[in-house]
Amino acid sequence: MGIYNVVSCAGVMLLIAFLVPFSRHKRAISPRVIIWGILLQIFFALFVFLVPAGTRIFLFFNDFTMGIIDSSFEGTRFLFGRLAIAPGNEGSLGFILALQALPSIVFFAALMELLYYLGIMERIIGIFARIFVKVMGISGAESLCASAQIFLGIESNLTVRPYLKQMTRSELLVVLTTGMATIASSVLALYVILLSDIFPKVAGHLISASVLLAPAAILSAKLIIPETGVPLTLGKVVKVEYQKAGNAIEAIINGSMAGVRMVVAIGALLIAFIGLISTVDAGLLYVGRLINVLFGTNLDLTLHTLLTYLFYPFTLAMGVPHEDAPAIAKIIGERIIETEVKSYQDLALLVKEGKIMYERSIVIATYALCGFAHIPSLAIFVGGTASIVPERTKDLSILGLWALLASNIACLITGAVAGIFYNGGGTILAG
């Protein structure tokens, strides 16, 4: 184990300790939840990074996912022609996010809906839910929702719809935090497309990151608002409440339409927030120039600069080498305001330009960015959940910012866990 692995190990503890002062009920913090939240991540990371059988399994999932993504390109190329040909291939017109990456979401959304209709996803989610209930000692409803968040987006809250009205505030925070800290399988292909040129085995790592993030998100949420009540489903395993399609064709249609809505939402958020941030930056730059004139300083005042400073110590704590820390801190910071899509794009660009020196930094950043832990998704998850259970709108609106904090720390903890077990070697999977 090298020095950076030790730093990552210490970083996990430091990130957890960082949340303790924010806890609303420090004396109610459950050691069981914290210990098993860490151990589940450690056990799973050991399996993926160091156990040969685990490595082979995730290499299989990586290759399988890449094969599916290649298949999804056929429909995109049929519809958009040369505009859909990725860079590096004959006839390509360059990278176009809207036509080469976003359409894959439609395909994956349809595939996931089909897997739900066939009962496959229901069984997989049930396995994770049982683990969280039995090991971490949390309620069946929040365990089920956290498990569903590994594979779904905001629609995963429908799996526990009958229980949302009676959930405690601690349970509701888990629902929001796990949603914002994980990714939906439908956007997995988008991230793979953005990173595959610089990270050949990225699909396996993104799957691994999404699984690791669930216990980290539960841990973070339970630190901020520990359980002080008695949840209705405490210690019970509850069944998935999900309205299935009548047949396979209907499932594909429903999934496709949901994918289209997601593509439109992602595109709209990127347009709106990148534009708004540019506007704010213009104002900050003007203020910065005035300060420079008055005080003779050389201040570069932008949102990105401020967020880089904010996340720099967290980036070092994850075990990112100090040479790469400023660049990684910048892209992790910008995720909060510009979504993880922009951050992954920038990560790929930095690597291609030779501005990231260590593979270790790429791995940690990939894990730390793998979540919807940003302001655009805050509105989606709070608003989406409130639409399902309007009676809890006030509680959800209060918990939203806590979920943003908890989900970001959960992502950073997961990046640090990846840093503990990464030991180089060139393949960027299993060191």
N, C-alpha and C positions, 0 to 999 in steps of 0.2 A: 504494500500500500504506500503510495507516494504522498508527498506533503499536501497536494491539492485534494486528494481523497480524504485526508484527515480534516482539512478545512471544510469540505462539504459536510462531513459528519458533524462537526461542531456547528456548522451553519443551520442544520436541521433543528438543533436545540435552541440556537439563538432566534430563529424565526418563530418557533413555538413560544419562546419566552417573550418575544415582542408583543404577542397578542394578549398576554396575561393582564397587563395594566388596563386593557380595554374591556375586560370581562365585567359583565353586569352583576354577577353573583360569584365572586371568587371562591367562597367557601363551598359552593355547590358544584365546582368543577369535578367531574368524575375521572379519577386516575385510570379506570378501566378503559374509558373511551380514548384517552390520550395515548396510553401504552399500546393498545391494540391498533389504534390509528397509525402509529409509527411502525409497529411490527408487521402489519399487513402489507405496508409499502415495502419494508425491508425484505420480507419473504418473497414477495412477487418480483422485486428487482433482482434478488439473488437467483431466482428461477430463470429470469430472462437473460441476465448478463453473465452468470457464472456456471449454471448447470447446463451441460451439453444438450440434454434432452429438451430443456426449456428453450435454449437457443435455436435448436432445430425446428421446434414447433412455431416459434415466432418468425423464423425465416420462411417457413411454409406459408404462414399467414401473410407475410410481406409479399411473397411471389404470387400468392393467390389474389391478393388485393390489386397488385399491379396488373395482373392478367385481366381482372374485371374492369379496371380503369381503361386499359387498352381497348376492351370491347366497347366501352361507353363512347369512345371517340368516333366509332363508325356512324352513329346517329348524328353526331355533331358535324362531322365532315360532309355527310349527305346533305345537311341543311344549309351549312355555311360555306362549303367548298374550300377554296384555298385559304380563306380567312381563318379556318379552324386548324390549319396545319401548324404544329408547334415549331419553334425555332430549332434549327439543326436538321430539319427534314427538307427534302427537295420540294420546292414550290412555296416554302413558308414566306409569309410577308412580315414576320416578326411576331413577338408575343402580344396577344390581345386578350386581356383578362376576361372581358365580357363574353368572348366567343370561344375561347380555348379552355378556360378553367371553370367558370360558373356553370355552364351547361351540364357538367358532370354531376352537379348537385341533383338535377332532375332525375338522372338515371339512378343514382344511389337512393334517393327518396322512394322511388318506385320499387327498387329491390328490397329495401327495408320493410315496406308495407306488405310486399309479397311474403317475406319471411315471417311477418307477424301473422298473416293469414294462414300460413302453413303450421303455425304453432312453435316454430323454432326459436324465435326471439323470446317468446313467453317463457320457455324452459330455461334459456340462458339467464334471463333476468331473475327468474326464481331462484337459481343457484346462488347468485351474488346476494340476493336479499336474505336468504337463510344464513349465509356467512355473517353478514353484518348484524343480524338479530342475535344470533347465538354467541358470537365472539365479542362484539362491542356492547351488547346489552341495551340497544336502543329500540325504539318502537318499530313494529312491523310496517307501518305506513311510511315512515321516513326512510326505512331501509329499502322498501320497494321502489320508492321514488328515486332515491340515490342510485339504485342499481339500473333503473330505466334511463337515468340521465347519461349513463356511460354510452348508450347507443342512440338515444333520441334527443330532441331539443325540447322546446317549451311544451310540446304535446305530451311529454312524459308525465306531466302533472295530472293528465287525465287518468293515469293508471291508479291514482289514489283520490279521485274526485269525491267519492262518498265520505272521505275522512278529513278533507281540507277544512271544513267548517268548524270541526271540533279539535283541530290541532292546537297544541300549545305554541307559544311564541318561539320556543326553542326548536320545535319541529318545523315550523314555517321557515325559520332561518336556514335550517338544513336543506329544505326544498329549494329555496332561492340560491343558496351557496353552491350546492352540488350542480344546479343547472348552469350557473355562471362559470364554475371552475372546470367543467368538462366540455367536450365537444359532441355534436351530433354526428352519427356515422355518415349522414348525407353530405356533410362538408369535408369529410376525411379526404375524399378524392381531390378536392380543391387544394388542400395543403400539400398533398403528395405531388401534384402537378407543379406547384410553386417551388418545391424543394428537391425533387428527384434528381435534378442535374448535379446538385452539389452534395447530395446525401442519398446514395443509391438504395439503402435499406430503410428509408424513412417511414414507409408504410407500417412496418413492424413496430418501429419506435412510437409512432403516433397511436397505434392500438394500445401499446404498453402504457403510454402516458395517460391515456383516457381511463384505463383501469386503475392505475396508481392514484389518479386524482380524486377518485370517489372517497376512499378513506381519509385522504388529506383534507378534503372539503368538509367531511363530517367532523373531523377533529377540530378544524378551525372554527366552524360554526358553534360547536359545543364549548369551545373555550370562551367565545364572546358572550353567548347566552346559554349557560348550562341549564339542564333540565331541573326545574324546581317543582313541577307539577307531576301529575300521573297521567301519561298519555293513554288514550283509549285502547291502543293496540300494543302497549308495552309488552315486550317479550313474545309477541305473537307473530306468526308468519301469515301475511295476508295475501290473497290472490290478486292477480292483475285484473284491473277493471279497464277493459279496452274494447271499444266497439269495433269488431272485425267486419271486413267487407263480406258481402254475400258470396262472392266467388273470386277466383284468381284475377280475372280480367278487371273486375271492379277495384280490387286491391291495387293493381298497377295504375289504373286511372286515378284513383284517389292519391296515391303516392306521387304520381307525376304532377298533379295539380298543386299538391303541397310543396313540391320541389320548385315549381315555377314561382309560387308566392315567396319562397325563401330566396330565390335568385333575385327577384325584384327588390326584396327588402334589403339584401346585402348591398346591391348596387346603389340603391337610394341612400343607405346609410353612409357608404363610402363617399358618394358625391356630396352629401350634405355636410358631414363632419369634416372631411378634408378641406372643403371650401370654407367652412366656419373657422376652422383652426388657422387657416391661412390669413383670414381676416383679423383674428385676434393677434396672431404673430406680427402682422403689419403694425398694429397699434403698440404692441410691446417693443418692437424694434424702434419705433419713433420715440417712445419713452427712454429706451436705452441710449439712443443717440443724444438726447437732451442731457442725460446723466453723464455721458462721456464728455460732452462739451463743457458742462459745469464743473466737473471734478477731474477731468483729464484722465479718465479711466478708459478701458477697452472692453466694455461690457457687451456681451452678446445675449441680449434679453429676448428669449422666445420660450414658448411653452415646452418645446423639445429640450431646450437647455435646462430649464427648471426641473423637468421630469428626469433628465439624465442625472442631475445632482441628487435628486431624491432617491433614485433606484441604484445609484453607484454602490453604496455600502451593502445593499441587499445582494447585488450581483457578485461582489467579492465574497460574501458569506456563502453563496451557492458553490463556490470553488472555481469560479472563472478566473483564469490567469490575469494578472493586473494589466498586461499588455492589451488584452481584448476587452477588459471591463468597461471602459467608456463607451465603446461601440455597442456592446451587448446591453448596457444600462439604457442607452438611448432607445433601442428598439423595444425593450421591455416597457419602458416608460411611455412610448408613443402608443402602445397597445391599448392603454387606458382610454385614450381619446380618439384613436383612429382605427380600432379593431385589430384583431390578430392577423387578418388578411394582409393589411399593409405592412405589419411587422414582419411576417414571413417573407413577403416580397423583398423588403429591405435587407433581411438576413441573407437571402439568396444573392442579392446584388453585392453586398459587402464581401461575401465569400468569393464570388466571381472576380471582384476587383482586387482580391488579395489583401483585404483589410482586416481579415480575421486570421490570426496566426495559428491557432490551435484547434484541432478537431474536437477536443474536449469542450471548447466554448460553443461549438455548433450543437453538440449533443445536449448540453445543459440548456441552451437557449430554446432548442426545439421542444424540450419537455416543459420549460417554464412558460412558453407562449401558448401551449396547447389548452386553451380554454376561452370561454366567452367573458372573461373578467374585464369588462370595459363599460364605459358609460352608455354607449348605444344599446348594449344588451340589457343594461339595468332597466331601461324603460320597457323593453320587450318582456322581460321575465316578470317584473312587478305588475305591469299592465295586463299581461297574458294570464297570470295567476289570479289577479283581481277579477278578470272577466269570468273566470270559472267559479269563484267564490266571492261575490261582491260584498258579502257581510264582513269580510276580513280586510277590506281595502285600506282602512286606517292603519292596521297592524303591518300590512305589507309595505305601505309607503314609508313607515318608520324603519322597518327592517332592511329596506333596499340598500342604503349606504353601508350598513353593517355587512350585508352580503357582498358588496363590492370589495370591502376591505378583506373579509374572510376568504373570498375566492382568489384574490391576488396573492395572499400569503400562502394559500394552498398550492397555487401554481409554482411559487418560489420554492416551497418545501419539496415539491416533486422534482423540480430542477436540481435541488441539492441532493436528493436521493439518487438521481441518475448520476450525479457527480461522484458519489461515494463509490459506485461500482464500475465507472468507466476507467479503463486503464490503458487506453491507446491501442494501437495495432493496425489501424488503417481501414478496417472494414466498417467502422462506425456501428457495428452491432456485435455485442458480446466482446468488445475490446479487441 
